[in-house]
Each structure stands twice: as structure tokens, then as C-alpha cells.
Amino acid sequence: MSPFIAEVLGTFILIMIGNGVVANVLLEKTKGQDSGWIVITTAWGLAVYVGVLIAGPYSGAHLNPAVTLSLAIAGLFEWGNVPIYITAQMLGAMLGAFVVWLMHKKHYDITESPELKEATFCTSPAINHSFSNFFAEFMGTFVLIIAVLYIAEPQLQFESGEQVAFGLGSLGALPVALVVWAIGLGLGGTTGYAINPARDLGPRIVHALLPLKGKTNSNWAYAWVPIVAPIAGGGAAAFLYMLFA
């Protein structure tokens, strides 16, 4: 599998499960309706686990433009590959959002609230305040990226003094999933914690294009926050990492 396809597939899985749980909780007459924030944050963490599990061996499983850009800033990823990865992430996110809509179409049809429908695609703040919303997304992504940069593989020490890193197989995806779960529980309640420009922008575009009855205008006035703030937060984490690495 090429890195491009791996990023498309991994991000597709991430959004299909992540936005899928939001649809399951918010839309009318689903089995999980009104099951709450713990269900949403837990499923998003597990969505990251599954996406990383699939894409990790082939692309490193960035699944997030903020991760890709931060790794490039820190000198851990080639700048020439950045556009390829971000394009793949956007495509995967849009495809995932479309499949969520297709799976839940009957539930969208009977859900009256345009705001609830929008929330199954993209994030919006609980209280609309530009600085507070930006700061929340900045800090959430800062925590994500600094954790990703400091997640270390275990080492084997040989008698010769040589150290060799070895992976944990499928468990290697678990630390990142736990970090995302913690961010959702501890930092995500004010904005819905996009912490990923592709996760928000790709599905927001799909929401704007789909023939949803009585939908909102996709809240484009807010859309810059979950794009710019995660990139800024990730960049700050990368600079801090370089300072102390």
C-alpha cells in the first residue's frame, strides 16, 4: 500500500467511526441516541486507534495535517511529501463523512434540528468566542502533537551496547488513541475538539454539498478556527520539542 492510499484509508476510517458516533448520539431514532459525551469521546479515541492500526505500517498514520506539518517543522518528515499527505487526508475525511451520511440517511431525514445535523459533520463552539475557541483548539492540538513527538518505541539493549527499537504491533497505535481520548474528556467540551484541520474542513465541505433538508450554512464564519488553531498549536509543540530535544 502506498503512503497516499494509506492516509486516505486511515483518515476515512477515522472519520467514518468518529463522525459516525456523533450521528449515532445526535440523530433521531438511532440505537445510541442521547448516549452522551463519554460515548463520543471514547469512540473518537478508538477511531484513532483503528485508523493508526491500518495506516501506520505504510505512511506512519498522520491522518491529520497538523501532525504532518508539525513533523515537518521538527525535521522528522520531508516537506516535499506534505502536500501529498494533506491531500490524502482531505480526501479520506470527505469520503468518511459522505459514508456516515449514506448510512444514516433515514435518520437525517427525520431529524428536524439543522444544528444537530451540522454537528455530525463538523465542529462548533458551545459558546461562540473567537479567542477562547482558538485557544481551546490550540491547546488540544498542542497536547496531541507534543505527546506524539515524545511517544518512544521500546528499546532492546544487546551486550555489544547496540540499542534497537522494536514495535508493539497493533498495540503501538494505542498510546495515540489514549491521548485523543484524554483530550476529548479534558479539553474538548468547549469546541468539540477538532484538533485536526482535515477532520473538520473535509466533512464541512461535504455538509455544504449534500442535499440535507433545512440545513445550516455550514457555519463558515467559524471554520477558520479548527483549521488555523490546530496548525498553530502543532507548530508550537514542534518548536518546543526542537528546543528541548
C-alpha contacts under 8 A as a table, 3 or more apart, distances in Angstrom:
res1	aa1	res2	aa2	distance
1	M	5	I	6.42
1	M	6	A	6.36
1	M	58	Y	6.36
2	S	5	I	5.35
2	S	6	A	6.12
2	S	58	Y	6.48
2	S	59	S	7.44
3	P	6	A	4.94
3	P	7	E	6.11
3	P	55	A	7.95
3	P	58	Y	5.41
3	P	59	S	4.33
3	P	85	Y	7.76
4	F	7	E	5.29
4	F	8	V	6.30
4	F	59	S	7.42
4	F	84	I	6.65
4	F	85	Y	6.24
4	F	88	A	5.73
5	I	8	V	5.02
5	I	9	L	6.02
5	I	88	A	7.15
6	A	9	L	5.15
6	A	10	G	5.82
6	A	54	I	7.46
6	A	55	A	4.81
6	A	56	G	7.93
6	A	58	Y	6.13
6	A	59	S	6.00
6	A	61	A	7.45
7	E	10	G	5.10
7	E	11	T	5.87
7	E	55	A	6.25
7	E	59	S	6.55
7	E	61	A	6.36
7	E	62	H	7.14
7	E	63	L	5.87
7	E	85	Y	6.61
7	E	88	A	5.57
7	E	89	Q	5.76
7	E	92	G	7.25
8	V	11	T	5.42
8	V	12	F	5.96
8	V	63	L	7.98
8	V	88	A	4.75
8	V	89	Q	5.48
8	V	90	M	7.76
8	V	91	L	6.18
8	V	92	G	4.25
8	V	93	A	7.74
9	L	12	F	4.99
9	L	13	I	6.21
9	L	51	G	7.72
9	L	54	I	7.86
9	L	55	A	7.13
9	L	92	G	6.11
10	G	13	I	5.25
10	G	14	L	6.19
10	G	50	V	7.79
10	G	51	G	4.31
10	G	52	V	6.51
10	G	54	I	6.11
10	G	55	A	5.18
10	G	61	A	6.87
10	G	63	L	6.40
10	G	92	G	7.34
11	T	14	L	4.87
11	T	15	I	6.15
11	T	51	G	6.36
11	T	63	L	5.05
11	T	64	N	7.80
11	T	89	Q	5.69
11	T	92	G	4.92
11	T	93	A	5.65
11	T	96	G	7.61
12	F	15	I	5.38
12	F	16	M	5.93
12	F	51	G	7.93
12	F	89	Q	7.96
12	F	91	L	7.90
12	F	92	G	4.16
12	F	93	A	5.27
12	F	94	M	7.61
12	F	95	L	6.10
12	F	96	G	4.53
13	I	16	M	5.09
13	I	17	I	6.12
13	I	47	A	7.01
13	I	50	V	7.20
13	I	51	G	5.61
13	I	92	G	7.90
13	I	96	G	6.61
14	L	17	I	5.61
14	L	18	G	5.87
14	L	44	W	7.72
14	L	47	A	4.88
14	L	48	V	5.71
14	L	50	V	7.16
14	L	51	G	5.28
14	L	63	L	7.95
14	L	93	A	7.81
14	L	96	G	7.63
15	I	18	G	4.85
15	I	19	N	5.40
15	I	20	G	7.36
15	I	47	A	7.55
15	I	92	G	7.86
15	I	93	A	5.70
15	I	96	G	5.05
15	I	97	A	6.33
15	I	199	R	6.73
16	M	19	N	5.66
16	M	20	G	5.44
16	M	96	G	4.41
16	M	97	A	6.15
16	M	99	V	6.73
16	M	100	V	5.81
17	I	20	G	4.78
17	I	21	V	6.15
17	I	43	A	7.12
17	I	44	W	7.16
17	I	47	A	5.55
18	G	21	V	5.47
18	G	22	V	6.76
18	G	40	I	7.65
18	G	43	A	6.28
18	G	44	W	4.82
18	G	47	A	5.85
19	N	22	V	5.07
19	N	23	A	6.25
19	N	97	A	6.79
19	N	100	V	6.83
19	N	120	T	5.64
19	N	121	F	6.31
20	G	23	A	5.07
20	G	24	N	6.10
20	G	100	V	5.56
20	G	120	T	7.44
21	V	24	N	4.83
21	V	25	V	6.16
21	V	39	V	7.62
21	V	40	I	5.87
21	V	43	A	6.49
21	V	44	W	7.77
22	V	25	V	5.19
22	V	26	L	6.00
22	V	40	I	6.18
22	V	119	A	7.44
22	V	120	T	5.30
23	A	26	L	5.26
23	A	27	L	5.44
23	A	100	V	7.66
23	A	104	H	7.39
23	A	117	K	7.85
23	A	120	T	5.12
24	N	27	L	6.08
24	N	30	T	5.73
24	N	31	K	7.05
24	N	32	G	5.21
24	N	33	Q	5.88
25	V	30	T	7.36
25	V	32	G	5.15
25	V	33	Q	4.22
25	V	34	D	5.12
25	V	35	S	5.69
25	V	36	G	6.58
25	V	40	I	7.57
26	L	33	Q	5.73
26	L	34	D	6.30
26	L	116	L	6.26
26	L	117	K	7.89
26	L	120	T	7.52
27	L	30	T	6.43
27	L	33	Q	6.44
27	L	107	H	5.96
27	L	108	Y	6.55
27	L	111	T	5.94
27	L	116	L	7.06
27	L	117	K	7.25
28	E	33	Q	6.62
28	E	107	H	5.71
28	E	108	Y	7.53
28	E	110	I	6.53
28	E	111	T	5.31
29	K	33	Q	6.47
29	K	107	H	6.73
30	T	33	Q	5.28
30	T	107	H	7.12
32	G	35	S	5.54
35	S	38	I	7.97
35	S	39	V	6.41
36	G	39	V	5.67
36	G	40	I	6.61
37	W	40	I	5.00
37	W	41	T	6.11
38	I	41	T	5.31
38	I	42	T	5.95
38	I	185	L	7.42
39	V	42	T	5.23
39	V	43	A	6.09
40	I	43	A	5.34
40	I	44	W	6.22
41	T	44	W	5.14
41	T	45	G	6.28
41	T	181	W	5.71
41	T	184	G	5.36
41	T	185	L	6.40
42	T	45	G	5.22
42	T	46	L	6.31
42	T	181	W	5.95
43	A	46	L	4.97
43	A	47	A	5.90
44	W	47	A	4.86
44	W	48	V	6.33
44	W	180	V	7.41
44	W	181	W	6.86
45	G	48	V	5.25
45	G	49	Y	6.46
45	G	177	A	4.63
45	G	178	L	6.23
45	G	179	V	7.75
45	G	180	V	5.33
45	G	181	W	4.59
46	L	49	Y	4.83
46	L	50	V	6.28
46	L	177	A	6.09
47	A	50	V	5.22
47	A	51	G	6.13
47	A	177	A	7.73
48	V	51	G	5.11
48	V	52	V	5.96
48	V	173	A	7.98
48	V	176	V	7.32
48	V	177	A	5.30
48	V	180	V	7.57
49	Y	52	V	5.31
49	Y	53	L	5.93
49	Y	173	A	5.35
49	Y	174	L	5.83
49	Y	176	V	7.18
49	Y	177	A	5.03
50	V	53	L	4.99
50	V	54	I	6.30
50	V	173	A	7.81
51	G	54	I	5.36
51	G	55	A	6.15
51	G	56	G	7.95
51	G	61	A	7.25
51	G	63	L	7.72
52	V	55	A	5.25
52	V	56	G	5.06
52	V	60	G	7.76
52	V	61	A	5.08
52	V	62	H	7.81
52	V	63	L	7.86
52	V	173	A	5.62
53	L	56	G	5.65
53	L	57	P	7.82
53	L	61	A	7.98
53	L	170	S	5.90
53	L	172	G	7.83
53	L	173	A	5.65
54	I	57	P	7.30
54	I	61	A	7.91
55	A	58	Y	5.62
55	A	59	S	5.89
55	A	60	G	6.56
55	A	61	A	4.85
56	G	59	S	5.63
56	G	60	G	4.29
56	G	61	A	4.37
56	G	173	A	7.87
57	P	60	G	6.11
57	P	61	A	7.71
58	Y	61	A	7.56
59	S	62	H	7.28
62	H	65	P	7.41
62	H	67	V	5.73
62	H	68	T	5.97
63	L	67	V	7.58
63	L	89	Q	5.71
64	N	67	V	5.32
64	N	68	T	6.46
64	N	86	I	7.37
64	N	89	Q	6.47
64	N	196	N	5.34
64	N	197	P	6.85
64	N	198	A	6.19
64	N	199	R	7.40
65	P	68	T	4.95
65	P	69	L	5.98
65	P	85	Y	7.53
65	P	86	I	5.42
65	P	89	Q	7.22
65	P	196	N	6.63
65	P	197	P	6.29
65	P	198	A	6.52
65	P	231	I	7.61
66	A	69	L	5.26
66	A	70	S	5.94
66	A	141	T	7.82
66	A	195	I	7.81
66	A	196	N	6.15
66	A	197	P	6.93
66	A	230	P	5.97
66	A	231	I	4.91
66	A	234	G	5.71
66	A	235	G	7.82
67	V	70	S	5.14
67	V	71	L	6.08
67	V	145	I	6.51
67	V	234	G	6.83
68	T	71	L	5.35
68	T	72	A	6.31
68	T	77	F	7.44
68	T	82	V	6.39
68	T	85	Y	7.26
68	T	86	I	7.52
69	L	72	A	5.07
69	L	73	I	6.14
69	L	82	V	6.86
69	L	231	I	7.39
69	L	234	G	7.68
69	L	235	G	7.39
70	S	73	I	5.00
70	S	74	A	6.15
70	S	145	I	7.34
70	S	231	I	7.73
70	S	234	G	5.42
70	S	235	G	5.27
70	S	237	A	7.54
70	S	238	A	5.44
71	L	74	A	5.06
71	L	75	G	6.26
71	L	76	L	5.04
71	L	77	F	5.35
71	L	149	L	7.99
71	L	238	A	7.02
72	A	75	G	5.05
72	A	76	L	5.59
72	A	77	F	4.45
72	A	78	E	5.91
72	A	79	W	5.73
72	A	82	V	7.64
73	I	76	L	7.53
73	I	77	F	7.91
73	I	235	G	6.96
73	I	238	A	6.30
73	I	239	F	7.50
74	A	77	F	7.72
74	A	238	A	5.26
74	A	239	F	6.77
74	A	241	Y	7.32
74	A	242	M	6.15
75	G	78	E	7.34
77	F	81	N	7.75
78	E	81	N	5.65
78	E	82	V	7.02
79	W	82	V	5.23
80	G	83	P	7.06
81	N	84	I	5.35
81	N	85	Y	6.34
82	V	85	Y	5.29
82	V	86	I	6.19
83	P	86	I	5.20
83	P	87	T	6.00
84	I	87	T	5.32
84	I	88	A	6.28
85	Y	88	A	5.12
85	Y	89	Q	6.16
86	I	89	Q	4.99
86	I	90	M	6.16
86	I	198	A	7.78
87	T	90	M	5.22
87	T	91	L	6.26
88	A	91	L	5.17
88	A	92	G	6.11
89	Q	92	G	5.13
89	Q	93	A	6.07
89	Q	198	A	6.17
90	M	93	A	5.14
90	M	94	M	6.17
90	M	198	A	5.16
90	M	199	R	7.73
90	M	201	L	7.82
90	M	202	G	5.49
91	L	94	M	5.25
91	L	95	L	6.15
91	L	202	G	7.31
92	G	95	L	5.14
92	G	96	G	6.06
93	A	96	G	5.10
93	A	97	A	6.23
93	A	198	A	6.23
93	A	199	R	5.83
93	A	202	G	5.33
93	A	203	P	6.29
94	M	97	A	5.21
94	M	98	F	6.23
94	M	202	G	4.69
94	M	203	P	5.19
94	M	205	I	7.54
94	M	206	V	6.16
95	L	98	F	5.11
95	L	99	V	6.28
96	G	99	V	5.24
96	G	100	V	6.32
96	G	203	P	7.89
97	A	100	V	5.12
97	A	101	W	6.37
97	A	121	F	6.43
97	A	202	G	7.80
97	A	203	P	5.24
97	A	206	V	6.84
98	F	101	W	5.16
98	F	102	L	6.20
98	F	203	P	7.70
98	F	206	V	6.66
99	V	102	L	4.88
99	V	103	M	6.05
100	V	103	M	5.21
100	V	104	H	6.14
101	W	104	H	5.18
101	W	105	K	5.47
101	W	108	Y	7.67
102	L	105	K	5.21
104	H	107	H	5.27
104	H	108	Y	6.25
105	K	108	Y	5.01
105	K	109	D	6.20
106	K	109	D	5.06
106	K	110	I	6.66
107	H	110	I	5.35
107	H	111	T	6.15
108	Y	111	T	5.15
108	Y	117	K	6.84
108	Y	212	L	7.62
109	D	112	E	7.85
109	D	212	L	7.84
109	D	213	K	7.23
111	T	114	P	7.99
111	T	116	L	7.97
111	T	117	K	7.47
112	E	214	G	7.81
113	S	116	L	5.39
113	S	117	K	6.56
114	P	117	K	5.15
114	P	118	E	6.22
114	P	214	G	5.98
114	P	215	K	4.70
114	P	216	T	5.67
115	E	118	E	5.06
115	E	119	A	6.16
115	E	215	K	7.53
115	E	216	T	6.75
116	L	119	A	5.04
116	L	120	T	6.69
117	K	120	T	5.51
117	K	121	F	7.31
117	K	215	K	7.21
118	E	121	F	5.45
118	E	122	C	6.35
118	E	207	H	6.96
118	E	215	K	7.22
118	E	216	T	6.91
118	E	218	S	6.62
119	A	122	C	5.38
119	A	123	T	5.93
119	A	124	S	7.12
121	F	200	D	7.42
121	F	203	P	5.07
121	F	204	R	5.93
121	F	206	V	7.86
121	F	207	H	6.37
122	C	194	A	7.95
122	C	199	R	7.56
122	C	200	D	4.97
122	C	201	L	7.31
122	C	203	P	6.01
122	C	204	R	5.43
123	T	191	T	6.62
123	T	192	G	5.53
123	T	193	Y	7.32
123	T	194	A	6.34
123	T	200	D	6.43
123	T	226	P	7.81
124	S	191	T	5.65
124	S	192	G	6.51
124	S	219	N	7.93
124	S	222	Y	7.29
125	P	128	N	5.48
125	P	129	H	7.94
125	P	133	N	6.61
125	P	190	T	5.77
125	P	191	T	4.00
125	P	192	G	6.71
126	A	189	G	7.52
126	A	190	T	5.31
126	A	191	T	5.93
126	A	192	G	7.95
127	I	190	T	7.04
128	N	133	N	7.14
129	H	132	S	5.50
129	H	133	N	5.86
130	S	133	N	5.21
130	S	134	F	5.94
130	S	225	V	7.74
131	F	134	F	5.13
131	F	135	F	6.02
132	S	135	F	5.10
132	S	136	A	6.13
133	N	136	A	5.19
133	N	137	E	6.38
133	N	190	T	7.13
133	N	191	T	6.21
133	N	225	V	7.17
134	F	137	E	5.32
134	F	138	F	5.95
134	F	225	V	5.68
134	F	226	P	7.63
134	F	229	A	5.50
135	F	138	F	4.90
135	F	139	M	6.04
135	F	229	A	7.30
136	A	139	M	5.33
136	A	140	G	6.09
136	A	187	L	7.05
136	A	188	G	7.70
136	A	190	T	7.13
136	A	191	T	7.06
136	A	193	Y	7.77
137	E	140	G	5.13
137	E	141	T	6.12
137	E	191	T	7.31
137	E	193	Y	6.22
137	E	194	A	6.97
137	E	195	I	5.88
137	E	225	V	7.56
137	E	226	P	6.57
137	E	229	A	5.55
137	E	230	P	5.84
137	E	233	G	7.52
138	F	141	T	5.44
138	F	142	F	6.05
138	F	195	I	7.72
138	F	229	A	4.76
138	F	230	P	5.28
138	F	231	I	7.82
138	F	232	A	6.38
138	F	233	G	4.28
138	F	234	G	7.60
139	M	142	F	4.83
139	M	143	V	6.20
139	M	233	G	6.12
140	G	143	V	5.36
140	G	144	L	6.39
140	G	183	I	6.15
140	G	187	L	6.26
140	G	188	G	7.45
140	G	193	Y	6.93
140	G	195	I	6.17
140	G	230	P	7.77
140	G	233	G	7.64
141	T	144	L	4.89
141	T	145	I	6.06
141	T	195	I	4.94
141	T	196	N	7.65
141	T	229	A	7.99
141	T	230	P	5.24
141	T	231	I	7.90
141	T	233	G	5.32
141	T	234	G	5.71
142	F	145	I	5.35
142	F	146	I	6.00
142	F	230	P	7.60
142	F	233	G	4.56
142	F	234	G	5.16
142	F	235	G	7.98
142	F	236	A	6.85
142	F	237	A	5.34
143	V	146	I	5.36
143	V	147	A	6.04
143	V	183	I	7.61
143	V	237	A	7.70
144	L	147	A	5.32
144	L	148	V	6.20
144	L	176	V	7.92
144	L	179	V	6.52
144	L	180	V	6.83
144	L	183	I	7.64
144	L	195	I	7.96
144	L	234	G	7.85
145	I	148	V	4.93
145	I	149	L	6.07
145	I	234	G	5.59
145	I	237	A	6.04
145	I	238	A	7.35
146	I	149	L	5.14
146	I	150	Y	6.25
146	I	234	G	7.77
146	I	237	A	5.24
146	I	238	A	7.08
146	I	241	Y	7.09
147	A	150	Y	5.19
147	A	151	I	5.99
147	A	176	V	7.75
147	A	179	V	7.33
148	V	151	I	5.31
148	V	176	V	6.75
149	L	238	A	7.82
149	L	241	Y	7.30
151	I	175	P	7.65
153	E	165	A	5.94
153	E	166	F	6.46
153	E	167	G	6.28
154	P	165	A	5.79
154	P	166	F	6.05
154	P	167	G	7.10
155	Q	163	Q	6.04
155	Q	164	V	5.45
155	Q	165	A	4.47
155	Q	166	F	6.23
156	L	163	Q	5.47
156	L	164	V	5.19
156	L	165	A	6.28
156	L	166	F	7.22
157	Q	161	G	6.35
157	Q	162	E	6.01
157	Q	163	Q	4.75
157	Q	164	V	6.81
158	F	161	G	5.41
158	F	162	E	5.44
158	F	163	Q	6.45
159	E	162	E	7.35
167	G	172	G	6.52
168	L	171	L	5.26
168	L	172	G	4.80
169	G	172	G	5.58
170	S	173	A	6.00
170	S	174	L	7.63
171	L	174	L	5.21
171	L	175	P	7.90
172	G	175	P	6.78
173	A	176	V	5.98
173	A	177	A	6.62
174	L	177	A	5.09
174	L	178	L	6.21
175	P	178	L	5.16
175	P	179	V	6.31
176	V	179	V	5.05
176	V	180	V	6.32
177	A	180	V	5.20
177	A	181	W	6.18
178	L	181	W	4.97
178	L	182	A	6.12
179	V	182	A	5.09
179	V	183	I	6.19
180	V	183	I	5.04
180	V	184	G	6.19
181	W	184	G	5.17
181	W	185	L	6.28
182	A	185	L	5.16
182	A	186	G	5.87
182	A	187	L	7.82
183	I	186	G	5.24
183	I	187	L	5.10
183	I	188	G	6.10
183	I	193	Y	7.76
184	G	187	L	5.66
184	G	188	G	4.35
184	G	189	G	7.14
184	G	192	G	7.71
184	G	193	Y	6.44
185	L	188	G	6.11
185	L	189	G	7.37
186	G	189	G	7.52
187	L	190	T	7.35
187	L	193	Y	7.31
188	G	191	T	6.07
188	G	192	G	5.11
188	G	193	Y	4.53
189	G	192	G	5.63
189	G	193	Y	7.25
190	T	193	Y	7.65
191	T	194	A	7.55
194	A	197	P	7.04
194	A	199	R	6.54
194	A	200	D	6.09
194	A	226	P	5.91
194	A	230	P	7.98
195	I	226	P	6.74
195	I	230	P	5.25
196	N	199	R	5.26
196	N	200	D	6.66
196	N	226	P	6.97
196	N	227	I	7.20
196	N	230	P	6.14
197	P	200	D	5.40
197	P	201	L	5.86
197	P	226	P	5.74
197	P	227	I	4.43
197	P	228	V	7.68
197	P	230	P	6.74
197	P	231	I	7.70
198	A	201	L	5.21
198	A	202	G	5.35
198	A	203	P	7.95
198	A	227	I	7.85
199	R	202	G	6.08
199	R	203	P	6.68
200	D	203	P	5.80
200	D	204	R	6.04
200	D	223	A	7.89
200	D	226	P	6.57
200	D	227	I	7.58
201	L	204	R	4.97
201	L	205	I	6.18
201	L	223	A	7.18
201	L	226	P	7.90
201	L	227	I	7.26
202	G	205	I	5.35
202	G	206	V	6.51
203	P	206	V	4.87
203	P	207	H	6.06
204	R	207	H	4.99
204	R	208	A	6.29
204	R	218	S	6.31
205	I	208	A	5.09
205	I	209	L	6.35
206	V	209	L	5.09
206	V	210	L	6.04
207	H	210	L	5.44
207	H	212	L	7.85
207	H	218	S	6.64
208	A	217	N	7.01
208	A	218	S	5.93
212	L	215	K	5.69
215	K	218	S	7.80
216	T	219	N	7.04
217	N	220	W	7.04
219	N	222	Y	5.75
219	N	223	A	6.60
220	W	223	A	4.83
220	W	224	W	7.61
221	A	224	W	7.21
222	Y	225	V	5.93
222	Y	226	P	7.93
223	A	226	P	6.11
223	A	227	I	6.89
224	W	227	I	5.18
224	W	228	V	5.88
225	V	228	V	5.44
225	V	229	A	5.52
226	P	229	A	5.74
226	P	230	P	6.22
227	I	230	P	6.04
227	I	231	I	6.68
228	V	231	I	5.31
228	V	232	A	6.16
229	A	232	A	5.05
229	A	233	G	5.99
230	P	233	G	5.01
230	P	234	G	5.89
231	I	234	G	5.16
231	I	235	G	6.00
232	A	235	G	5.05
232	A	236	A	6.17
233	G	236	A	5.15
233	G	237	A	6.31
234	G	237	A	5.08
234	G	238	A	6.23
235	G	238	A	5.03
235	G	239	F	6.25
236	A	239	F	5.19
236	A	240	L	6.20
237	A	240	L	5.10
237	A	241	Y	6.09
238	A	241	Y	5.01
238	A	242	M	6.23
239	F	242	M	5.09
239	F	243	L	6.17
240	L	243	L	5.00
240	L	244	F	6.46
241	Y	244	F	5.45
241	Y	245	A	5.58
242	M	245	A	5.18
